[in-house]
Amino acid sequence: MLDQDTGMATMSTTPIGQADRSHMPSDHPRIPAPKTGILLANLGTPDATDYWSMRRYLGEFLSDRRVIDYSPWLWQPLLQLVILSKRPKSSGEAYRSIWNNEANESPLMTITKDQTAKIKAEMAAQYGDQVVVDFCMRYGNPSTESKVKAMVEQGCRQILFFPLYPQYAGATSATANDQFFRALMKETYQPVARVVPPYFENPAYIEALAQSVERAYGQLDQKPDILVASYHGLPKRYLMQGDPYHCQCQKTSRLLKERLGWSDDQLTTTFQSRFGPEEWLQPYTVEEVARLAEAGKKNIAVIAPAFSADCIETLEEINEEIKDSFIEAGGESFTYIPCLNDDEAHIAALCDVIHSNLQGWAAKQGA
């Protein structure tokens, strides 16, 4: 700016990152210092395990056209009158079997909070107060809309949106992105936006998976006959329509196997969580573990590479339903290898992905 007396240029005394209010009228709305937001996103969780909490959560989830793409004229009457009259009770029982009673929340919520806290600490160490880190859920709370609004109010002029799904699927990554863009539509002054692409082949992610397998195997008296990599399922029709999920899952499994130095018969890829009457991606985990037991594989381990945090599909479905299927078919030893959760190597991998996607937006301190 120019000095009023000398006419010479002078340096502004306004600190970097703070709004210069010298030219603003006194009644001008407060403008926060510009920042970059990093918004992590996961699937979601019910607020509680009672019937109505479960019904609200399941109603939102099962009404998503990315998840169930049947015509609403056919699907909604069935959902509202039949499925949501019965399923909340059974789902509530399943959630109660894994619920974090101390914090009164689901394990997914607890783990996502822990992941966010560790990533926030790493981002603060690298970027100082240039960035704001938070998380949201696609279904339930905290909602994507509420977190986008909060970031904008904190001065985030750009937001990096990070769906925590290593492999892309329309029913996971895409619907999370849809909700993020819907939230942006409601903002008067929209921030610039970036979406993190799938990281199914990221070397740090593969390394974190491999370390979790090696750590689990190192604690066992007997090495499992085979490792089952169980991914959440999708209707096969989605693959035929162009969804890349199946291919990305297969590549993750291949890279994990190569990193471990294993042969083809030491790891197999399966798909779980089938819903409805149509054909889904195969082999189905619940059937394949029974077949393995009947074929003489009495000692198996299961890992869930598509889940960034343990949740109902891993803690209840894998470690209870799928385990029961294996034991009932003659299996003897079943080991579930937990998701990467807030493991140090996983946090490092997620931060590596974030750093790559922040290029041009935020400079590391001291760089």
N, C-alpha and C positions, 0 to 999 in steps of 0.2 A: 504494500500500500504506500501512498505518498505522504510524507511528512507535511503538515499544514503550513509550517513556517519556512522550511528550507526548500520544499518541493522535491526533495530527494527520496528515493525509494527506501523503505525500511522493511525489516522482517516482521511478519505478524507475530504477536505474542500469544495467539490462540494455540493451545497444545494440539499436536497432531491427533486426529480422530475425534476432536470435539467440534461442535457446531459453532461457527462465528456468528454471534448475535449482534455485533456492532451496528449492522445495517438494518436490523429488524425493528419494527415498531414494538412498543412495549407490550401490546396485547397479542403479539404473535404466539401461536401455539408452540410449546416446548418441542425442540427437535433433538432427540437423543443422539449421542455420538454414533457414527456409522460402524457397524460390526458385521461379521460373517457368522451366520447360523449353521450349525451342523445338527440336523434332525435325524436321529435314528428311529427306525420304524419296525415294529414287530406285529405279529398277527393280532393278538388281543386276548382278553381274559374276562370272564364274568367278575362282577364286583363282589359276589358272594355265591354260596352254593344253594341257596333256597330256590324254590320253584320260580318265582317271578324274576329274580336276578338271572337265572339260567334262561328263562324264556326270552327276556329282553336281548341277551347276548346271542342266543341261537337264532332268534328272529332276524337280527341284523346280519349275522353271518350267512344264514341260509337264504336270505333275500337278495344277496349280492349276485348279479347276473354273471359276474366273472367266475363265481363258484358253481352256481346252478344256472345253466343257460336255457332251461326249458321256458316255454311261453308262460308269462305270469298268469294268464287266464286259466292255465291248467295247473301250474305249480302252486300259486298262492292259496287257493282253497284247500289243497291237500296239506300244505305247510301249516296254515293257520288253524284248520279244523281237526287235523289228525296228528301230524308230526309234533307240533308244539303243545299238544295236549298231553303227550306221553313222554317225549324225549327229555324235557327239562328234569324230570324226576330221575331217570337213569343217568343222565349226564351229571346231575348234581351229586349222585352217589359216587360216581367215578372221580369227580373233582375232590370230594371229601376225603377220598382215600389217599390223596397226595397233597392236600391243602397245607399251606404254611400257617398253622394255627397261631403261632407266636406273633407273626406280623399281620395275621388275618388277611392273607392274600394268596394268590396262586404262586407256585414256584416260578412260572414265567415272569410274573411281575417282579418278584424278588431278584431274580437273576438279571433281568433287564436293567433294573435300578443299579445293581452292582457293576454291570458292564458300562453303563453310562457314567457312573462316578469315576471309574478307572480311565475311561477315554477322556473325560473332562479334565482329569488331572494331567494326562499326557499332553493334551492340546494346550492347556495353560502353560505347561513347561516349554512347549515349542513356540507358541504364538502369543503368549501373554494374554492381555484383555482384548485382543482383536476378535476373538471367537466366542460364541455362545454355544454350548452343547446341551442338548436335551433329547428326550425320547417321546414317542407317541405310539398309539396302538391303532391298527386299522379298524378293529371292532372293539366296542367298549371304551373304557377310560384309561389314561388320558387320551382324548380324541385328537386326531390330526389337526382338525380345525382350531381347537383351543391352543395347541402348541404353536401353530403357524402364527396365529394372532398374537400370542405372547412374544414370539421372536420379533415380529414387526414392531411391537410396542417398545421392545428393548433396543431398537435401532438397527436391526438386521436388514441391510439393504441387499443382501444376497444370502441365499440359503442353499446348502448342500443337503439334499434329501437322500438318506441311505437306508433302503429296505434291507433288513438283515436276513436276506435269503441268498445263499451262495449261488444257487442255480435259478435261472429265470423261469417263471411260470406265469401264465395269465392269471391264475387263481391266487397267486401270492404277490409277486413283484408288481404286476400290472395293476392289480386292484389297489395296492398301496399307493402307486403313482397316481392313479385316477383320483383317489381321495385327496392327495396332496394338491393336485391341480384344481380340484373343486374348492379347496380351502383358499387357494390363491385368488380364485375368481371373486371372493368376497372382500378382498382387500382393496381399499381405495388407491393406495400407492403400493403397487405390487413390487416385491423384491425380485431381483434377478434370480433365476433358479437353475440348478444343476441336479441331475439324478445320477446316483452311483450305479454303474452297470453291474451285472452279475460277476462274481469273483470266484467262480467254480474251479478255475485253473490257476489262481494266484499262488505262486510258490510258497509264500508265507502261510497261507491257509492250508495247503497240502502238508506242509511241514508240521503245523499244529496238529492236524489229524493224525499224522504218522506218530508223532510223539505221544499222543494220547493212547494209541494202540500199543506202542512199545512199553509205556508205563503200566498199562493194564495187564499185558502179558507177563511183564516182569514180576507182578505180584501173585501170579497163579502158580500152583504146584505143577500143573500139567498144561502144556500148550494146547489150545483148542484145535480141533480137527480142521475147522474152517471159520473164516470171518464172514458174517453176513452184513453187507452194507445195505441197510433198509432206508429207503427214501419214501417220503409221503407220496401217495398215488394221485393219478389223474385219469379221467376217462381216456381210453385209447383214441377216441374221436378227436380230442384236442391235439394229439400228436399229428394226426392225419391232416388237421387244419393248419398246421405250421408251427405249433408251439415247440420250442427247442428244448424243453425241460428234460425229456428222456435222454437226448443226446448228451446234454451237459452232465447229467447224473452219471452216465456211462463213462464219460471222460474223467470225472472226479475219481471214480472207482479205479480206473486204469492208472491214473497218476499216483494215487495212493499205493496201489499194488507195486508200481515201479519204484516208488520211493522206499518201500519196505523191502524191496528185492525179492518178492515172492513170485511163485509160479501161478498159472491161471487157476489151478485147483485149490488154492488157498484162500480165495476171496470170491464171493458171489454177490451179485446185485439184485435186490428185490424191491417191491413196492407195497406199502401198507395203506391203511385208512380208507379202504374201498367203501363207497356209499352209493346206494341205488342199484338198479337191476342191470345196467349196461356194462359192457366189458371195459375194464380199466387196464392200465399198464401192468404187464406181468413179467416175471412170476410174482404172485401175491405172497408177501412175507409169511403170513399165518399158515399158508399151505406149504410153502417151501421148507420151513423149519421142520414140519412134520415129515415131509418127504426125506429130508436129510437124516432125521432120526431113524426112519425105517430103512434107510440105505446104509446104516452103520455109523453115521457121524453122531456119536453119542455125546460129544463135548464141543459146543459151539460158543462163539462170541458174536454179539450183535452191536453194530455202531450205526448212528443215524446222522450221516453227513449233511443232510439238507436242513437240519434244525440248528440254529445258532444258540439255542438255549433249551434246556429240558422243559417239557411241558406235558400236557395230558397225553399226547400221542407217543411220548417216549416213556414217561414214568408209569403211566397206567397201561397203555396199549402194548408197548413192547415188553415192559418188565412184568406184566401180569398176563394179559390175554395171549400174546405171542409165546411167552415163556410156557404158559399152560399147554398150548398146542404142541410144543416141542416135547414136554415131559410126558404128556398123555400118549404120544406116539412112540415112546420108548427112549427118549433122550434122557441123559443123566446129569450133565453139567451145563448150565446156561449162564453165560456172563454177559451182562449189559455194560457196555462202555459208555459212560456219560457223555453228553454233548460237551462241546468245548467251553460253553458258559463263560465265566470270567477268568479262565485259565490265562496265565501270563502270555503264553505263545499265541493264544487266540486274540487277546487284546492287542498284541504287537501286530498281528496280521490285519486286524480291522483298522488300526491306526495307519498302517502302510497303505491300505486302500484309500483312506481319507486323505493322507498327504498327497497321493498321486492326483486326486480329484480336486484338491484345493489350489493347484498350480495356477498362478496368475491372480489369485484372489487374496491370499494371505502369505506373507513372507515370514519364515522362521526367524526367531530372535537371534541376532548375532550372525545371520547369513549375509 
